[in-house]
Amino acid sequence: MTDETVPSDIPTPRMLSWARNSAIYRLERRMMTEKQLFDAITRKAREKFEDISAAQLKAVADFAVKFAYDNKVLDDSAYAEISTRSAMRGGKSKRAIARKLTAKGVSSDKVETALEEADDLYAAAIFARKRAFGPFRRVELDDKRKAKELSAFARNGFSFEIGKKVFEMSFDDAEEVILAGRL
């Protein structure tokens, strides 16, 4: 075996150039977490470079992440805050937001910081408006409908107390909560 056939642990300049360009391409299109960028670069590098070793793969992905941090285009804290605000406006509970951010690789301390400003009552009122539940209901309430609405709040991560509170609100109170909580 010659030295040319043994894959090195050091990525080639071509691999590093590709990693930089690939990171730029991905981050121009949408915000990503560090884990998402690392995973995307790893996956694509495996497809692009046939003889890439595991050590080279990790080095290439680490290089792309470091490049993104050095150019201030990767920030998990900002990602968590922006995602949290967006999800709250979409009627997502703190619990659902935390689960999604954790799955995307955001550290628990950054998730906690992002959720400090979150308001489950506001999000539940938005959720009720989107689903025509509680004060936004357009049909007659019966036992089956009540169970359906309350269980929908629970399935979407809202506590029983929050779900029941929104369920029992008047239309005006719900609108007031939504207007007061605008993010």
JORAMO-V555920 format. One record per residue. N is the residue number from 1. OMEGA is omega in whole degrees, -180 to 180 (none if undefined). NEAR is the number of other C-alpha atoms within 12 Angstrom. Layout:
BEGIN
n=(N:N)
omega=(OMEGA:OMEGA)
near=(NEAR:NEAR)
END
This chain:
BEGIN
n=(1:2:3:4:5:6:7:8:9:10:11:12:13:14:15:16:17:18:19:20:21:22:23:24:25:26:27:28:29:30:31:32:33:34:35:36:37:38:39:40:41:42:43:44:45:46:47:48:49:50:51:52:53:54:55:56:57:58:59:60:61:62:63:64:65:66:67:68:69:70:71:72:73:74:75:76:77:78:79:80:81:82:83:84:85:86:87:88:89:90:91:92:93:94:95:96:97:98:99:100:101:102:103:104:105:106:107:108:109:110:111:112:113:114:115:116:117:118:119:120:121:122:123:124:125:126:127:128:129:130:131:132:133:134:135:136:137:138:139:140:141:142:143:144:145:146:147:148:149:150:151:152:153:154:155:156:157:158:159:160:161:162:163:164:165:166:167:168:169:170:171:172:173:174:175:176:177:178:179:180:181:182:183)
omega=(178:-180:-177:-178:179:-180:179:175:-179:179:178:176:178:179:-179:177:178:-179:179:-179:179:177:178:-179:-177:-175:173:-174:179:176:178:171:178:-179:-180:179:180:-179:-179:179:179:-178:-178:179:178:178:-173:-176:-174:-173:-176:180:180:180:177:180:179:-180:179:180:177:178:-179:179:179:178:-179:178:-180:-180:175:177:178:-178:-178:179:179:178:-179:-179:-179:179:180:179:-180:-179:178:178:179:177:179:179:176:-178:180:179:-180:180:-178:-180:178:178:179:174:178:-177:-175:179:177:177:179:179:-180:-177:-179:-178:-175:-179:-178:-180:177:-178:180:178:176:179:180:180:-180:-176:-178:178:173:-176:-179:-177:-180:-179:-180:-180:171:-176:-179:179:180:180:-180:-177:-179:179:177:176:-179:-180:-179:171:179:178:180:-178:-180:180:-179:-180:179:180:-175:-179:170:179:-178:179:-180:178:178:178:-179:-180:-179:-175:-178:180:none)
near=(6:6:7:8:10:12:20:17:16:20:27:21:14:18:32:28:19:25:39:30:23:31:40:26:20:27:30:14:11:16:28:35:36:37:26:29:40:34:25:28:39:33:21:23:35:23:13:17:24:14:21:28:23:21:18:29:35:27:28:41:37:28:32:39:38:23:28:32:22:13:15:16:28:31:28:34:27:23:33:41:29:27:33:39:29:23:33:35:30:28:35:37:38:38:29:30:38:32:24:24:36:26:17:25:26:33:24:21:17:25:33:23:23:31:31:18:21:34:31:40:39:37:44:52:46:38:39:42:28:19:23:25:36:40:33:28:25:15:12:14:19:12:10:11:19:21:20:20:33:31:21:27:37:24:20:28:28:34:24:22:17:29:36:26:26:39:39:24:25:19:22:16:21:31:25:19:27:28:17:16:23:22:21)
END
